[in-house]
Amino acid sequence: MDFIYEDDTLIKYTGNAESVIIPDCVKTIGKSAFHCNETMKSVTIPDGVTKIGAGAFWFCDSLKKVEIPSGVKSIEMTAFGGCIKLNEVRLPDGLQKIGDMAFLECYTLYLINIPASVMEIGEAVFDKCVNILIIVDKGSCGEEYVKANKLNYIYREEFEEL
């Protein structure tokens, strides 16, 4: 078994697959569950997951693609920090929190959206994401964040017209 659980929390992934599908029984991806996994290129998170814990995918050097389902409400600090090959992420409507440094040092991350449902955005979330474009809604917490941090952004309605 490549997954270690405690109740409905994924504590640790011990496998070496390039494409990982997290089991449906998981509701929380625990702190550092995939920390420093060097082989995983993509991960599919089940619909029932509501929280991605601190450092869950910290320094997963090969991770390029992650599918985050609509049930996720919170992405904790450094959840995807150091994922140097991660290039595009779609955050779900209904997401409420993006923690400090959640996407820190994701050097190749070029496109991400901040849904209007997000009400809390931590510090240095996109630090060292050098070519990032962030899709935001007018009047949202995301708009306030990108303006305050002088990040490249486009409004959702303008992006959809492209």
Secondary structure by P-SEA (a helix, b strand, c coil): cccccccccccccccccccccccccccccccccccccccccbbbbcccccccccccccccccccbbbbcccccccccccccccccccbbbbcccccccccccccccccccbbbbccccccccccccccccbbbbbbccccaaaaaaaaaccccccaaaaaac
